[in-house]
Amino acid sequence: MAVENEIPILDQVGECLRAAPAHRRRTDRPFVTLSYAQSLDGSIADRPGRPLALSGPQAMAMTHGLRASHEAILVGIGTVLADNPRLNVRLAAGPDPQPVVVDSRLRFPPYANLLKNRRSPLIATNEGADAERQQALEAAGARVLVLPGSNGWVDLAGLLRHLGLIGINSLMVEGGAQIIASFLSSRLVDQVVLTIAPLLVGGLRVVDHLGHSSRRRLPRLKHLSYQQLGDDLVLRGEPDWDG
């Protein structure tokens, strides 16, 4: 039975990440934490490409604590184009994670805030991406990783293997909807930290990006715990891929 755990979820995550180096040595990829916020009806945005602030200040501070506890943080290009995020740590103590952007068509904009960070972004793209755009982004400070494509998408398993090879033990995946759905359908998630805001939005839902066959393969979460932060409810669990 799922019960509220007296240990704060951020501390539970930190304890879990102690085993991340061993996980990388065993699996050749980082330990992956999927973390995002949604409304009561499962919406993560009002509409595609339209960011929506859902988390309250306490849950947002926890999210920055999660960033500080992971060695890398990953988003899709849609999040970069919609939010222009920095993906650094501002509301908690700790180091900035390595930004990673999945960008199959190399649409990463030259004005992105990620190019202003202390840690330059790693942009994963497909073979055949525009060579001039790649050169321009590298000249601006980005690192571009070219991977074999999979049906037009970046091969996430191949990307994680590369991150493991360069010594990244833990990865936080923040979004957006397509990235969340792809990591879940590829079974590349080791723990989930989900913030539920007390709102009804009727907007974009992660489940809408999953086909019916993928939905049938989605797991239940085990080792569940909950924590209330302000008006938000935060849930942590581990996917039971074998269940």
LUMFINU-984122 format. One record per residue (C-alpha): residue number from 0; residue in three letters; x, y, z. Coordinates in steps of 0.25 Angstrom, whole numbers. Example, Ala and Ser with C-alpha at 12.3 -4.5 7.8 and 13.67 -1.06 7.14 Angstrom:
<pts>
<pt figu="0" romi="ALA" u="49" v="-18" w="31"/>
<pt figu="1" romi="SER" u="55" v="-4" w="29"/>
</pts>
This chain:
<pts>
<pt figu="0" romi="MET" u="0" v="0" w="0"/>
<pt figu="1" romi="ALA" u="5" v="14" w="-3"/>
<pt figu="2" romi="VAL" u="7" v="22" w="9"/>
<pt figu="3" romi="GLU" u="13" v="36" w="12"/>
<pt figu="4" romi="ASN" u="28" v="35" w="15"/>
<pt figu="5" romi="GLU" u="33" v="44" w="26"/>
<pt figu="6" romi="ILE" u="46" v="45" w="19"/>
<pt figu="7" romi="PRO" u="45" v="57" w="9"/>
<pt figu="8" romi="ILE" u="45" v="53" w="-5"/>
<pt figu="9" romi="LEU" u="57" v="61" w="-9"/>
<pt figu="10" romi="ASP" u="65" v="53" w="2"/>
<pt figu="11" romi="GLN" u="59" v="40" w="-3"/>
<pt figu="12" romi="VAL" u="64" v="43" w="-17"/>
<pt figu="13" romi="GLY" u="78" v="47" w="-12"/>
<pt figu="14" romi="GLU" u="79" v="34" w="-4"/>
<pt figu="15" romi="CYS" u="75" v="26" w="-17"/>
<pt figu="16" romi="LEU" u="85" v="34" w="-25"/>
<pt figu="17" romi="ARG" u="96" v="28" w="-16"/>
<pt figu="18" romi="ALA" u="95" v="16" w="-25"/>
<pt figu="19" romi="ALA" u="96" v="23" w="-38"/>
<pt figu="20" romi="PRO" u="111" v="20" w="-41"/>
<pt figu="21" romi="ALA" u="108" v="5" w="-39"/>
<pt figu="22" romi="HIS" u="96" v="6" w="-48"/>
<pt figu="23" romi="ARG" u="104" v="13" w="-59"/>
<pt figu="24" romi="ARG" u="115" v="2" w="-58"/>
<pt figu="25" romi="ARG" u="105" v="-9" w="-58"/>
<pt figu="26" romi="THR" u="96" v="-3" w="-70"/>
<pt figu="27" romi="ASP" u="106" v="6" w="-77"/>
<pt figu="28" romi="ARG" u="96" v="17" w="-76"/>
<pt figu="29" romi="PRO" u="92" v="28" w="-65"/>
<pt figu="30" romi="PHE" u="82" v="26" w="-55"/>
<pt figu="31" romi="VAL" u="70" v="33" w="-60"/>
<pt figu="32" romi="THR" u="60" v="42" w="-52"/>
<pt figu="33" romi="LEU" u="47" v="46" w="-59"/>
<pt figu="34" romi="SER" u="42" v="59" w="-53"/>
<pt figu="35" romi="TYR" u="31" v="68" w="-57"/>
<pt figu="36" romi="ALA" u="18" v="75" w="-52"/>
<pt figu="37" romi="GLN" u="4" v="73" w="-57"/>
<pt figu="38" romi="SER" u="-10" v="78" w="-53"/>
<pt figu="39" romi="LEU" u="-20" v="69" w="-47"/>
<pt figu="40" romi="ASP" u="-25" v="65" w="-61"/>
<pt figu="41" romi="GLY" u="-12" v="62" w="-66"/>
<pt figu="42" romi="SER" u="-8" v="74" w="-74"/>
<pt figu="43" romi="ILE" u="6" v="79" w="-74"/>
<pt figu="44" romi="ALA" u="3" v="91" w="-83"/>
<pt figu="45" romi="ASP" u="-9" v="99" w="-88"/>
<pt figu="46" romi="ARG" u="-5" v="95" w="-102"/>
<pt figu="47" romi="PRO" u="7" v="91" w="-110"/>
<pt figu="48" romi="GLY" u="18" v="101" w="-110"/>
<pt figu="49" romi="ARG" u="11" v="109" w="-99"/>
<pt figu="50" romi="PRO" u="18" v="108" w="-86"/>
<pt figu="51" romi="LEU" u="9" v="108" w="-73"/>
<pt figu="52" romi="ALA" u="14" v="110" w="-59"/>
<pt figu="53" romi="LEU" u="8" v="99" w="-50"/>
<pt figu="54" romi="SER" u="17" v="97" w="-38"/>
<pt figu="55" romi="GLY" u="17" v="106" w="-26"/>
<pt figu="56" romi="PRO" u="29" v="112" w="-20"/>
<pt figu="57" romi="GLN" u="32" v="101" w="-10"/>
<pt figu="58" romi="ALA" u="31" v="90" w="-21"/>
<pt figu="59" romi="MET" u="39" v="99" w="-31"/>
<pt figu="60" romi="ALA" u="50" v="100" w="-20"/>
<pt figu="61" romi="MET" u="50" v="84" w="-19"/>
<pt figu="62" romi="THR" u="51" v="83" w="-34"/>
<pt figu="63" romi="HIS" u="64" v="92" w="-33"/>
<pt figu="64" romi="GLY" u="69" v="83" w="-22"/>
<pt figu="65" romi="LEU" u="67" v="71" w="-32"/>
<pt figu="66" romi="ARG" u="75" v="78" w="-42"/>
<pt figu="67" romi="ALA" u="86" v="80" w="-32"/>
<pt figu="68" romi="SER" u="86" v="66" w="-29"/>
<pt figu="69" romi="HIS" u="87" v="60" w="-43"/>
<pt figu="70" romi="GLU" u="100" v="61" w="-52"/>
<pt figu="71" romi="ALA" u="92" v="64" w="-64"/>
<pt figu="72" romi="ILE" u="78" v="70" w="-68"/>
<pt figu="73" romi="LEU" u="71" v="67" w="-82"/>
<pt figu="74" romi="VAL" u="60" v="74" w="-89"/>
<pt figu="75" romi="GLY" u="55" v="73" w="-104"/>
<pt figu="76" romi="ILE" u="57" v="84" w="-114"/>
<pt figu="77" romi="GLY" u="42" v="88" w="-112"/>
<pt figu="78" romi="THR" u="44" v="92" w="-98"/>
<pt figu="79" romi="VAL" u="56" v="100" w="-102"/>
<pt figu="80" romi="LEU" u="48" v="107" w="-113"/>
<pt figu="81" romi="ALA" u="36" v="110" w="-104"/>
<pt figu="82" romi="ASP" u="42" v="113" w="-91"/>
<pt figu="83" romi="ASN" u="57" v="117" w="-94"/>
<pt figu="84" romi="PRO" u="61" v="111" w="-81"/>
<pt figu="85" romi="ARG" u="75" v="112" w="-74"/>
<pt figu="86" romi="LEU" u="73" v="98" w="-67"/>
<pt figu="87" romi="ASN" u="82" v="103" w="-56"/>
<pt figu="88" romi="VAL" u="81" v="103" w="-41"/>
<pt figu="89" romi="ARG" u="76" v="116" w="-35"/>
<pt figu="90" romi="LEU" u="66" v="113" w="-24"/>
<pt figu="91" romi="ALA" u="75" v="102" w="-16"/>
<pt figu="92" romi="ALA" u="89" v="100" w="-12"/>
<pt figu="93" romi="GLY" u="98" v="92" w="-21"/>
<pt figu="94" romi="PRO" u="105" v="91" w="-35"/>
<pt figu="95" romi="ASP" u="98" v="93" w="-48"/>
<pt figu="96" romi="PRO" u="96" v="80" w="-56"/>
<pt figu="97" romi="GLN" u="101" v="78" w="-70"/>
<pt figu="98" romi="PRO" u="90" v="82" w="-80"/>
<pt figu="99" romi="VAL" u="86" v="72" w="-91"/>
<pt figu="100" romi="VAL" u="76" v="75" w="-102"/>
<pt figu="101" romi="VAL" u="70" v="65" w="-111"/>
<pt figu="102" romi="ASP" u="69" v="72" w="-125"/>
<pt figu="103" romi="SER" u="67" v="62" w="-137"/>
<pt figu="104" romi="ARG" u="67" v="74" w="-147"/>
<pt figu="105" romi="LEU" u="77" v="83" w="-140"/>
<pt figu="106" romi="ARG" u="67" v="94" w="-138"/>
<pt figu="107" romi="PHE" u="74" v="100" w="-126"/>
<pt figu="108" romi="PRO" u="74" v="115" w="-127"/>
<pt figu="109" romi="PRO" u="86" v="124" w="-126"/>
<pt figu="110" romi="TYR" u="79" v="133" w="-116"/>
<pt figu="111" romi="ALA" u="77" v="121" w="-106"/>
<pt figu="112" romi="ASN" u="80" v="124" w="-91"/>
<pt figu="113" romi="LEU" u="87" v="111" w="-90"/>
<pt figu="114" romi="LEU" u="98" v="117" w="-98"/>
<pt figu="115" romi="LYS" u="100" v="127" w="-87"/>
<pt figu="116" romi="ASN" u="102" v="117" w="-76"/>
<pt figu="117" romi="ARG" u="115" v="113" w="-70"/>
<pt figu="118" romi="ARG" u="113" v="99" w="-75"/>
<pt figu="119" romi="SER" u="111" v="99" w="-90"/>
<pt figu="120" romi="PRO" u="100" v="90" w="-95"/>
<pt figu="121" romi="LEU" u="101" v="76" w="-101"/>
<pt figu="122" romi="ILE" u="92" v="75" w="-113"/>
<pt figu="123" romi="ALA" u="88" v="62" w="-118"/>
<pt figu="124" romi="THR" u="84" v="61" w="-133"/>
<pt figu="125" romi="ASN" u="82" v="51" w="-144"/>
<pt figu="126" romi="GLU" u="92" v="48" w="-155"/>
<pt figu="127" romi="GLY" u="89" v="57" w="-167"/>
<pt figu="128" romi="ALA" u="87" v="69" w="-159"/>
<pt figu="129" romi="ASP" u="91" v="83" w="-165"/>
<pt figu="130" romi="ALA" u="106" v="84" w="-165"/>
<pt figu="131" romi="GLU" u="106" v="99" w="-165"/>
<pt figu="132" romi="ARG" u="97" v="100" w="-153"/>
<pt figu="133" romi="GLN" u="105" v="90" w="-146"/>
<pt figu="134" romi="GLN" u="118" v="98" w="-148"/>
<pt figu="135" romi="ALA" u="111" v="111" w="-144"/>
<pt figu="136" romi="LEU" u="106" v="105" w="-131"/>
<pt figu="137" romi="GLU" u="119" v="99" w="-128"/>
<pt figu="138" romi="ALA" u="126" v="112" w="-131"/>
<pt figu="139" romi="ALA" u="115" v="118" w="-121"/>
<pt figu="140" romi="GLY" u="120" v="108" w="-110"/>
<pt figu="141" romi="ALA" u="111" v="97" w="-111"/>
<pt figu="142" romi="ARG" u="115" v="82" w="-113"/>
<pt figu="143" romi="VAL" u="108" v="75" w="-124"/>
<pt figu="144" romi="LEU" u="107" v="60" w="-123"/>
<pt figu="145" romi="VAL" u="102" v="53" w="-136"/>
<pt figu="146" romi="LEU" u="95" v="40" w="-134"/>
<pt figu="147" romi="PRO" u="89" v="30" w="-143"/>
<pt figu="148" romi="GLY" u="74" v="33" w="-145"/>
<pt figu="149" romi="SER" u="62" v="24" w="-141"/>
<pt figu="150" romi="ASN" u="50" v="27" w="-150"/>
<pt figu="151" romi="GLY" u="54" v="42" w="-150"/>
<pt figu="152" romi="TRP" u="56" v="43" w="-135"/>
<pt figu="153" romi="VAL" u="69" v="43" w="-127"/>
<pt figu="154" romi="ASP" u="72" v="29" w="-122"/>
<pt figu="155" romi="LEU" u="71" v="31" w="-107"/>
<pt figu="156" romi="ALA" u="77" v="18" w="-103"/>
<pt figu="157" romi="GLY" u="89" v="22" w="-111"/>
<pt figu="158" romi="LEU" u="90" v="36" w="-105"/>
<pt figu="159" romi="LEU" u="89" v="30" w="-91"/>
<pt figu="160" romi="ARG" u="101" v="20" w="-95"/>
<pt figu="161" romi="HIS" u="109" v="32" w="-99"/>
<pt figu="162" romi="LEU" u="106" v="39" w="-86"/>
<pt figu="163" romi="GLY" u="110" v="27" w="-79"/>
<pt figu="164" romi="LEU" u="123" v="26" w="-86"/>
<pt figu="165" romi="ILE" u="127" v="41" w="-83"/>
<pt figu="166" romi="GLY" u="124" v="38" w="-68"/>
<pt figu="167" romi="ILE" u="111" v="43" w="-65"/>
<pt figu="168" romi="ASN" u="104" v="35" w="-54"/>
<pt figu="169" romi="SER" u="91" v="42" w="-52"/>
<pt figu="170" romi="LEU" u="81" v="49" w="-62"/>
<pt figu="171" romi="MET" u="69" v="57" w="-59"/>
<pt figu="172" romi="VAL" u="59" v="57" w="-70"/>
<pt figu="173" romi="GLU" u="49" v="70" w="-70"/>
<pt figu="174" romi="GLY" u="42" v="70" w="-83"/>
<pt figu="175" romi="GLY" u="34" v="73" w="-91"/>
<pt figu="176" romi="ALA" u="23" v="64" w="-94"/>
<pt figu="177" romi="GLN" u="29" v="56" w="-106"/>
<pt figu="178" romi="ILE" u="42" v="54" w="-98"/>
<pt figu="179" romi="ILE" u="34" v="49" w="-86"/>
<pt figu="180" romi="ALA" u="26" v="40" w="-94"/>
<pt figu="181" romi="SER" u="39" v="35" w="-102"/>
<pt figu="182" romi="PHE" u="46" v="31" w="-89"/>
<pt figu="183" romi="LEU" u="34" v="24" w="-83"/>
<pt figu="184" romi="SER" u="31" v="16" w="-96"/>
<pt figu="185" romi="SER" u="46" v="12" w="-97"/>
<pt figu="186" romi="ARG" u="46" v="8" w="-83"/>
<pt figu="187" romi="LEU" u="58" v="17" w="-80"/>
<pt figu="188" romi="VAL" u="53" v="22" w="-66"/>
<pt figu="189" romi="ASP" u="58" v="18" w="-53"/>
<pt figu="190" romi="GLN" u="50" v="27" w="-44"/>
<pt figu="191" romi="VAL" u="38" v="37" w="-45"/>
<pt figu="192" romi="VAL" u="36" v="50" w="-37"/>
<pt figu="193" romi="LEU" u="23" v="56" w="-41"/>
<pt figu="194" romi="THR" u="17" v="69" w="-36"/>
<pt figu="195" romi="ILE" u="2" v="70" w="-36"/>
<pt figu="196" romi="ALA" u="-4" v="84" w="-36"/>
<pt figu="197" romi="PRO" u="-18" v="86" w="-31"/>
<pt figu="198" romi="LEU" u="-23" v="92" w="-45"/>
<pt figu="199" romi="LEU" u="-31" v="87" w="-56"/>
<pt figu="200" romi="VAL" u="-25" v="92" w="-69"/>
<pt figu="201" romi="GLY" u="-31" v="83" w="-81"/>
<pt figu="202" romi="GLY" u="-18" v="85" w="-89"/>
<pt figu="203" romi="LEU" u="-7" v="76" w="-94"/>
<pt figu="204" romi="ARG" u="-5" v="63" w="-87"/>
<pt figu="205" romi="VAL" u="7" v="53" w="-87"/>
<pt figu="206" romi="VAL" u="-2" v="42" w="-90"/>
<pt figu="207" romi="ASP" u="-7" v="48" w="-103"/>
<pt figu="208" romi="HIS" u="7" v="46" w="-108"/>
<pt figu="209" romi="LEU" u="7" v="31" w="-105"/>
<pt figu="210" romi="GLY" u="0" v="21" w="-115"/>
<pt figu="211" romi="HIS" u="-9" v="11" w="-110"/>
<pt figu="212" romi="SER" u="1" v="0" w="-111"/>
<pt figu="213" romi="SER" u="11" v="8" w="-103"/>
<pt figu="214" romi="ARG" u="1" v="11" w="-92"/>
<pt figu="215" romi="ARG" u="-1" v="-4" w="-90"/>
<pt figu="216" romi="ARG" u="14" v="-6" w="-87"/>
<pt figu="217" romi="LEU" u="14" v="5" w="-77"/>
<pt figu="218" romi="PRO" u="17" v="1" w="-63"/>
<pt figu="219" romi="ARG" u="11" v="3" w="-49"/>
<pt figu="220" romi="LEU" u="20" v="10" w="-39"/>
<pt figu="221" romi="LYS" u="25" v="3" w="-27"/>
<pt figu="222" romi="HIS" u="32" v="8" w="-14"/>
<pt figu="223" romi="LEU" u="22" v="20" w="-15"/>
<pt figu="224" romi="SER" u="23" v="32" w="-5"/>
<pt figu="225" romi="TYR" u="16" v="45" w="-5"/>
<pt figu="226" romi="GLN" u="19" v="59" w="1"/>
<pt figu="227" romi="GLN" u="11" v="72" w="1"/>
<pt figu="228" romi="LEU" u="19" v="84" w="-3"/>
<pt figu="229" romi="GLY" u="10" v="96" w="-1"/>
<pt figu="230" romi="ASP" u="-3" v="94" w="-9"/>
<pt figu="231" romi="ASP" u="4" v="83" w="-18"/>
<pt figu="232" romi="LEU" u="5" v="68" w="-16"/>
<pt figu="233" romi="VAL" u="19" v="62" w="-20"/>
<pt figu="234" romi="LEU" u="19" v="47" w="-23"/>
<pt figu="235" romi="ARG" u="31" v="38" w="-24"/>
<pt figu="236" romi="GLY" u="32" v="24" w="-29"/>
<pt figu="237" romi="GLU" u="40" v="14" w="-37"/>
<pt figu="238" romi="PRO" u="34" v="8" w="-50"/>
<pt figu="239" romi="ASP" u="32" v="-7" w="-49"/>
<pt figu="240" romi="TRP" u="36" v="-11" w="-63"/>
<pt figu="241" romi="ASP" u="36" v="-26" w="-59"/>
<pt figu="242" romi="GLY" u="22" v="-26" w="-52"/>
</pts>
